[in-house]
Amino acid sequence: MRMDHCIAYLTYRAEWPVREELQRAMGSWVYGCDVCQSVCPLNQGRWREDEPAPWLEAVKPLLELEALARMDDETFRRRVYPLFWYIPEDNVARWRANAKRALRACGSNESRQA
């Protein structure tokens, strides 16, 4: 695995801006992809993404790409960050940029306005 090509690294730690060819490869991921977590033998039998996550229901609308692309700092710090405390709190701008890139990857009309 090359850390400098890992989606998790590219979405929150890599020097900004991420090279265009890597941005294209990131597709619609906003924060990480967790493929390495999914294939790790130590994680077998743990939570899967198709299982319910009731603790996220209250903020689900805030986690849509369009909402993330426009999110203000206060909303991020007050509503989103407490659930994703392991992500550096000062990365709001990066979340917005990642969401805009993901919208473009999805071909969304919203991305042209964001």
N, CA, C and O atoms as a DFTB+ gen file, in Angstrom:
456 C
 N C O
     1  1       0.844      -1.182       0.000
     2  2       0.000       0.000       0.000
     3  2       0.883       1.237       0.000
     4  3       1.864       1.304       0.741
     5  1       0.544       2.198      -0.814
     6  2       1.267       3.467      -0.849
     7  2       0.444       4.519      -0.120
     8  3      -0.641       4.894      -0.565
     9  1       0.971       4.987       1.001
    10  2       0.238       5.961       1.793
    11  2      -0.106       7.201       0.969
    12  3      -1.187       7.767       1.132
    13  1       0.792       7.625       0.092
    14  2       0.538       8.840      -0.680
    15  2      -0.542       8.660      -1.746
    16  3      -0.882       9.613      -2.449
    17  1      -1.090       7.435      -1.873
    18  2      -2.208       7.182      -2.775
    19  2      -3.439       6.673      -2.018
    20  3      -4.467       6.393      -2.634
    21  1      -3.345       6.553      -0.713
    22  2      -4.434       6.084       0.124
    23  2      -5.512       7.170       0.204
    24  3      -5.202       8.330       0.474
    25  1      -6.759       6.803      -0.027
    26  2      -7.844       7.785      -0.029
    27  2      -7.978       8.464       1.329
    28  3      -8.196       9.674       1.391
    29  1      -7.853       7.711       2.411
    30  2      -7.940       8.337       3.735
    31  2      -6.864       9.411       3.872
    32  3      -7.161      10.524       4.306
    33  1      -5.647       9.104       3.519
    34  2      -4.549      10.077       3.598
    35  2      -4.835      11.276       2.706
    36  3      -4.645      12.420       3.120
    37  1      -5.284      11.023       1.495
    38  2      -5.537      12.110       0.552
    39  2      -6.680      13.016       1.001
    40  3      -6.666      14.213       0.712
    41  1      -7.672      12.460       1.706
    42  2      -8.826      13.279       2.088
    43  2      -8.582      14.150       3.307
    44  3      -9.304      15.127       3.512
    45  1      -7.580      13.824       4.129
    46  2      -7.411      14.681       5.308
    47  2      -5.985      14.992       5.728
    48  3      -5.795      15.829       6.610
    49  1      -4.977      14.368       5.146
    50  2      -3.612      14.651       5.582
    51  2      -2.671      15.129       4.481
    52  3      -1.695      15.824       4.764
    53  1      -2.946      14.770       3.245
    54  2      -2.032      15.097       2.147
    55  2      -1.916      16.603       1.961
    56  3      -2.825      17.357       2.307
    57  1      -0.788      17.026       1.411
    58  2      -0.636      18.440       1.084
    59  2      -1.761      18.856       0.157
    60  3      -2.203      18.087      -0.696
    61  1      -2.209      20.070       0.338
    62  2      -3.333      20.593      -0.430
    63  2      -2.826      21.584      -1.435
    64  3      -1.944      22.366      -1.081
    65  1      -3.291      21.622      -2.629
    66  2      -4.314      20.744      -3.193
    67  2      -3.722      19.409      -3.627
    68  3      -2.541      19.315      -3.962
    69  1      -4.551      18.397      -3.616
    70  2      -4.158      17.063      -4.065
    71  2      -4.023      17.103      -5.585
    72  3      -4.821      17.742      -6.271
    73  1      -3.009      16.415      -6.103
    74  2      -2.787      16.390      -7.556
    75  2      -4.047      15.942      -8.284
    76  3      -4.776      15.076      -7.800
    77  1      -4.297      16.525      -9.432
    78  2      -5.515      16.281     -10.210
    79  2      -5.732      14.803     -10.517
    80  3      -6.857      14.317     -10.397
    81  1      -4.688      14.074     -10.910
    82  2      -4.877      12.659     -11.246
    83  2      -5.286      11.848     -10.020
    84  3      -6.019      10.867     -10.147
    85  1      -4.823      12.242      -8.837
    86  2      -5.239      11.557      -7.614
    87  2      -6.658      11.955      -7.233
    88  3      -7.423      11.127      -6.738
    89  1      -7.015      13.214      -7.460
    90  2      -8.397      13.645      -7.183
    91  2      -9.385      12.834      -8.006
    92  3     -10.434      12.431      -7.502
    93  1      -9.055      12.593      -9.271
    94  2      -9.952      11.794     -10.121
    95  2     -10.090      10.379      -9.563
    96  3     -11.184       9.814      -9.560
    97  1      -8.988       9.811      -9.096
    98  2      -9.012       8.445      -8.557
    99  2      -9.793       8.357      -7.243
   100  3     -10.259       7.277      -6.878
   101  1      -9.940       9.474      -6.529
   102  2     -10.648       9.487      -5.248
   103  2     -12.151       9.343      -5.421
   104  3     -12.856       9.015      -4.466
   105  1     -12.645       9.581      -6.616
   106  2     -14.069       9.411      -6.877
   107  2     -14.931      10.228      -5.941
   108  3     -14.686      11.417      -5.738
   109  1     -15.950       9.588      -5.365
   110  2     -16.914      10.309      -4.534
   111  2     -16.605      10.217      -3.041
   112  3     -17.447      10.585      -2.222
   113  1     -15.430       9.740      -2.670
   114  2     -15.077       9.647      -1.253
   115  2     -14.804      11.030      -0.678
   116  3     -14.053      11.812      -1.261
   117  1     -15.409      11.329       0.458
   118  2     -15.199      12.605       1.155
   119  2     -14.166      12.430       2.258
   120  3     -13.324      13.303       2.471
   121  1     -14.227      11.316       2.951
   122  2     -13.280      11.051       4.022
   123  2     -12.962       9.563       4.047
   124  3     -13.788       8.750       4.461
   125  1     -11.771       9.216       3.605
   126  2     -11.348       7.822       3.637
   127  2     -12.218       6.921       2.799
   128  3     -13.188       7.363       2.183
   129  1     -11.866       5.659       2.781
   130  2     -12.701       4.685       2.076
   131  2     -12.845       3.402       2.896
   132  3     -13.806       2.654       2.714
   133  1     -11.910       3.151       3.780
   134  2     -11.932       2.005       4.693
   135  2     -11.847       0.641       4.030
   136  3     -12.167      -0.365       4.664
   137  1     -11.426       0.577       2.773
   138  2     -11.242      -0.732       2.144
   139  2     -10.229      -1.534       2.953
   140  3     -10.413      -2.733       3.160
   141  1      -9.167      -0.887       3.409
   142  2      -8.164      -1.614       4.203
   143  2      -8.788      -2.180       5.476
   144  3      -8.422      -3.268       5.918
   145  1      -9.733      -1.441       6.067
   146  2     -10.423      -1.929       7.267
   147  2     -11.338      -3.107       6.931
   148  3     -11.463      -4.048       7.714
   149  1     -11.967      -3.045       5.774
   150  2     -12.899      -4.107       5.371
   151  2     -12.194      -5.422       5.092
   152  3     -12.754      -6.487       5.353
   153  1     -10.985      -5.370       4.571
   154  2     -10.278      -6.606       4.225
   155  2      -9.361      -7.113       5.330
   156  3      -8.831      -8.218       5.224
   157  1      -9.164      -6.336       6.382
   158  2      -8.289      -6.740       7.476
   159  2      -8.900      -7.924       8.224
   160  3     -10.046      -7.846       8.666
   161  1      -8.153      -9.016       8.370
   162  2      -8.687     -10.187       9.080
   163  2      -9.101      -9.876      10.524
   164  3     -10.009     -10.520      11.050
   165  1      -8.463      -8.922      11.160
   166  2      -8.806      -8.585      12.542
   167  2     -10.183      -7.937      12.668
   168  3     -10.770      -7.937      13.750
   169  1     -10.695      -7.394      11.585
   170  2     -11.984      -6.711      11.610
   171  2     -13.151      -7.588      11.168
   172  3     -14.295      -7.134      11.160
   173  1     -12.882      -8.814      10.807
   174  2     -13.959      -9.692      10.348
   175  2     -14.952      -9.931      11.495
   176  3     -14.554     -10.173      12.635
   177  1     -16.232      -9.861      11.176
   178  2     -17.278     -10.058      12.176
   179  2     -17.626      -8.787      12.938
   180  3     -18.433      -8.833      13.867
   181  1     -17.041      -7.661      12.570
   182  2     -17.337      -6.377      13.213
   183  2     -18.456      -5.672      12.442
   184  3     -19.041      -6.240      11.519
   185  1     -18.744      -4.427      12.833
   186  2     -19.801      -3.643      12.190
   187  2     -19.552      -3.534      10.690
   188  3     -18.417      -3.357      10.246
   189  1     -20.631      -3.641       9.917
   190  2     -20.567      -3.485       8.461
   191  2     -21.363      -2.265       8.067
   192  3     -22.282      -1.854       8.776
   193  1     -21.003      -1.677       6.917
   194  2     -21.656      -0.438       6.498
   195  2     -23.136      -0.600       6.178
   196  3     -23.861       0.394       6.150
   197  1     -23.599      -1.798       5.939
   198  2     -25.018      -1.978       5.650
   199  2     -25.846      -2.199       6.922
   200  3     -27.058      -2.397       6.847
   201  1     -25.195      -2.165       8.082
   202  2     -25.902      -2.259       9.355
   203  2     -26.349      -0.859       9.775
   204  3     -25.687       0.123       9.442
   205  1     -27.457      -0.758      10.496
   206  2     -27.939       0.557      10.933
   207  2     -26.934       1.254      11.859
   208  3     -26.223       0.611      12.632
   209  1     -26.898       2.562      11.758
   210  2     -26.057       3.390      12.628
   211  2     -26.972       4.469      13.218
   212  3     -26.926       5.620      12.785
   213  1     -27.806       4.102      14.207
   214  2     -28.820       5.028      14.710
   215  2     -28.247       6.342      15.252
   216  3     -28.939       7.361      15.236
   217  1     -27.022       6.340      15.723
   218  2     -26.423       7.562      16.248
   219  2     -26.169       8.608      15.158
   220  3     -25.901       9.769      15.466
   221  1     -26.252       8.206      13.894
   222  2     -26.045       9.147      12.793
   223  2     -27.346       9.703      12.223
   224  3     -27.318      10.659      11.448
   225  1     -28.476       9.127      12.591
   226  2     -29.759       9.540      12.013
   227  2     -30.022      11.041      12.181
   228  3     -30.516      11.682      11.253
   229  1     -29.708      11.599      13.326
   230  2     -29.996      13.017      13.583
   231  2     -29.188      13.950      12.685
   232  3     -29.635      15.056      12.384
   233  1     -28.015      13.519      12.259
   234  2     -27.166      14.386      11.428
   235  2     -27.106      13.933       9.973
   236  3     -26.375      14.521       9.176
   237  1     -27.857      12.908       9.619
   238  2     -27.824      12.365       8.258
   239  2     -27.969      13.449       7.183
   240  3     -27.204      13.434       6.218
   241  1     -28.918      14.388       7.306
   242  2     -29.034      15.425       6.279
   243  2     -27.770      16.291       6.164
   244  3     -27.464      16.807       5.089
   245  1     -27.048      16.443       7.261
   246  2     -25.818      17.242       7.235
   247  2     -24.664      16.516       6.557
   248  3     -23.670      17.141       6.187
   249  1     -24.787      15.200       6.392
   250  2     -23.718      14.410       5.804
   251  2     -23.900      14.177       4.304
   252  3     -23.078      13.514       3.672
   253  1     -24.973      14.721       3.739
   254  2     -25.155      14.663       2.292
   255  2     -24.104      15.554       1.642
   256  3     -23.713      16.571       2.214
   257  1     -23.645      15.181       0.453
   258  2     -22.581      15.933      -0.209
   259  2     -22.900      17.418      -0.361
   260  3     -22.049      18.270      -0.109
   261  1     -24.127      17.722      -0.772
   262  2     -24.510      19.117      -0.972
   263  2     -24.411      19.909       0.331
   264  3     -23.957      21.053       0.339
   265  1     -24.840      19.291       1.427
   266  2     -24.786      19.968       2.731
   267  2     -23.338      20.152       3.187
   268  3     -22.975      21.215       3.690
   269  1     -22.524      19.131       3.013
   270  2     -21.113      19.246       3.401
   271  2     -20.393      20.313       2.573
   272  3     -19.546      21.040       3.093
   273  1     -20.727      20.402       1.299
   274  2     -20.075      21.366       0.413
   275  2     -20.348      22.808       0.832
   276  3     -19.560      23.707       0.541
   277  1     -21.474      23.020       1.518
   278  2     -21.858      24.392       1.915
   279  2     -21.792      24.631       3.426
   280  3     -22.108      25.726       3.893
   281  1     -21.394      23.636       4.175
   282  2     -21.451      23.694       5.633
   283  2     -20.589      24.818       6.211
   284  3     -19.437      25.003       5.819
   285  1     -21.172      25.558       7.147
   286  2     -20.405      26.598       7.832
   287  2     -19.625      25.976       8.992
   288  3     -19.942      24.880       9.452
   289  1     -18.614      26.685       9.448
   290  2     -17.731      26.175      10.499
   291  2     -18.491      25.835      11.781
   292  3     -18.223      24.812      12.411
   293  1     -19.428      26.685      12.162
   294  2     -20.172      26.479      13.406
   295  2     -20.990      25.182      13.369
   296  3     -20.992      24.422      14.338
   297  1     -21.675      24.932      12.268
   298  2     -22.463      23.704      12.144
   299  2     -21.554      22.487      12.218
   300  3     -21.870      21.504      12.888
   301  1     -20.430      22.558      11.529
   302  2     -19.490      21.438      11.583
   303  2     -19.031      21.191      13.014
   304  3     -19.086      20.060      13.498
   305  1     -18.580      22.239      13.693
   306  2     -18.047      22.081      15.053
   307  2     -19.110      21.637      16.065
   308  3     -18.820      20.856      16.971
   309  1     -20.320      22.131      15.909
   310  2     -21.374      21.845      16.878
   311  2     -22.094      20.531      16.619
   312  3     -22.442      19.831      17.570
   313  1     -22.331      20.172      15.347
   314  2     -23.179      19.014      15.026
   315  2     -22.427      17.810      14.466
   316  3     -22.755      16.669      14.789
   317  1     -21.416      18.058      13.625
   318  2     -20.737      16.954      12.948
   319  2     -19.497      16.495      13.704
   320  3     -19.318      15.301      13.944
   321  1     -18.654      17.428      14.073
   322  2     -17.390      17.070      14.724
   323  2     -17.555      16.185      15.966
   324  3     -16.759      15.260      16.131
   325  1     -18.526      16.409      16.842
   326  2     -18.656      15.531      18.013
   327  2     -18.822      14.040      17.658
   328  3     -18.448      13.171      18.446
   329  1     -19.375      13.754      16.489
   330  2     -19.533      12.369      16.059
   331  2     -18.299      11.835      15.330
   332  3     -18.103      10.624      15.226
   333  1     -17.480      12.743      14.832
   334  2     -16.276      12.375      14.091
   335  2     -15.064      13.030      14.746
   336  3     -14.244      13.642      14.060
   337  1     -14.947      12.908      16.053
   338  2     -13.924      13.555      16.868
   339  2     -12.509      13.157      16.483
   340  3     -11.560      13.867      16.818
   341  1     -12.348      12.061      15.799
   342  2     -11.020      11.573      15.413
   343  2     -10.461      12.295      14.186
   344  3      -9.297      12.106      13.831
   345  1     -11.278      13.112      13.545
   346  2     -10.841      13.906      12.403
   347  2     -10.427      15.271      12.939
   348  3     -11.145      15.851      13.754
   349  1      -9.283      15.799      12.497
   350  2      -8.871      17.110      12.998
   351  2      -9.983      18.157      12.854
   352  3     -10.562      18.321      11.780
   353  1     -10.265      18.851      13.942
   354  2     -11.381      19.805      13.977
   355  2     -11.198      20.963      13.002
   356  3     -12.177      21.541      12.530
   357  1      -9.957      21.299      12.703
   358  2      -9.703      22.439      11.821
   359  2      -9.791      22.070      10.340
   360  3      -9.335      22.839       9.494
   361  1     -10.362      20.923      10.010
   362  2     -10.449      20.465       8.622
   363  2     -11.780      20.772       7.952
   364  3     -12.130      20.110       6.975
   365  1     -12.526      21.740       8.435
   366  2     -13.830      22.061       7.846
   367  2     -13.678      22.435       6.377
   368  3     -14.443      21.962       5.537
   369  1     -12.710      23.269       6.062
   370  2     -12.495      23.689       4.672
   371  2     -12.179      22.482       3.793
   372  3     -12.621      22.413       2.646
   373  1     -11.426      21.546       4.324
   374  2     -11.080      20.355       3.553
   375  2     -12.314      19.476       3.333
   376  3     -12.484      18.920       2.248
   377  1     -13.178      19.342       4.346
   378  2     -14.426      18.591       4.171
   379  2     -15.241      19.219       3.043
   380  3     -15.765      18.513       2.182
   381  1     -15.346      20.548       3.053
   382  2     -16.109      21.237       2.002
   383  2     -15.490      20.962       0.630
   384  3     -16.200      20.629      -0.320
   385  1     -14.176      21.102       0.531
   386  2     -13.498      20.869      -0.748
   387  2     -13.659      19.420      -1.200
   388  3     -13.885      19.163      -2.382
   389  1     -13.545      18.478      -0.276
   390  2     -13.723      17.069      -0.624
   391  2     -15.149      16.801      -1.100
   392  3     -15.358      16.044      -2.049
   393  1     -16.115      17.411      -0.452
   394  2     -17.515      17.225      -0.857
   395  2     -17.746      17.799      -2.253
   396  3     -18.450      17.191      -3.059
   397  1     -17.169      18.949      -2.546
   398  2     -17.308      19.544      -3.880
   399  2     -16.665      18.653      -4.935
   400  3     -17.220      18.474      -6.019
   401  1     -15.489      18.088      -4.624
   402  2     -14.824      17.184      -5.553
   403  2     -15.673      15.944      -5.765
   404  3     -15.810      15.469      -6.893
   405  1     -16.246      15.414      -4.688
   406  2     -17.092      14.224      -4.778
   407  2     -18.340      14.512      -5.621
   408  3     -18.767      13.668      -6.410
   409  1     -18.913      15.685      -5.456
   410  2     -20.068      16.056      -6.273
   411  2     -19.694      16.090      -7.756
   412  3     -20.450      15.618      -8.605
   413  1     -18.527      16.649      -8.057
   414  2     -18.074      16.667      -9.451
   415  2     -17.893      15.239      -9.963
   416  3     -18.261      14.935     -11.098
   417  1     -17.329      14.366      -9.135
   418  2     -17.108      12.968      -9.531
   419  2     -18.434      12.266      -9.816
   420  3     -18.507      11.375     -10.662
   421  1     -19.475      12.676      -9.101
   422  2     -20.808      12.083      -9.295
   423  2     -21.545      12.723     -10.467
   424  3     -22.612      12.255     -10.865
   425  1     -20.972      13.800     -11.020
   426  2     -21.620      14.492     -12.126
   427  2     -22.800      15.320     -11.702
   428  3     -23.688      15.591     -12.509
   429  1     -22.831      15.732     -10.439
   430  2     -23.966      16.489      -9.905
   431  2     -23.996      17.910     -10.443
   432  3     -22.957      18.562     -10.551
   433  1     -25.191      18.391     -10.781
   434  2     -25.369      19.800     -11.146
   435  2     -25.048      20.679      -9.962
   436  3     -24.583      21.806     -10.134
   437  1     -25.285      20.186      -8.769
   438  2     -25.027      20.927      -7.541
   439  2     -23.561      21.323      -7.458
   440  3     -23.247      22.394      -6.939
   441  1     -22.645      20.477      -7.963
   442  2     -21.211      20.745      -7.859
   443  2     -20.820      21.987      -8.643
   444  3     -19.849      22.659      -8.295
   445  1     -21.556      22.294      -9.685
   446  2     -21.218      23.484     -10.476
   447  2     -21.617      24.755      -9.735
   448  3     -21.090      25.834     -10.007
   449  1     -22.554      24.619      -8.793
   450  2     -22.998      25.772      -8.031
   451  2     -22.236      25.902      -6.718
   452  3     -22.135      27.004      -6.178
   453  1     -21.704      24.812      -6.197
   454  2     -21.045      24.804      -4.882
   455  2     -19.685      25.480      -4.921
   456  3     -19.004      25.556      -3.898
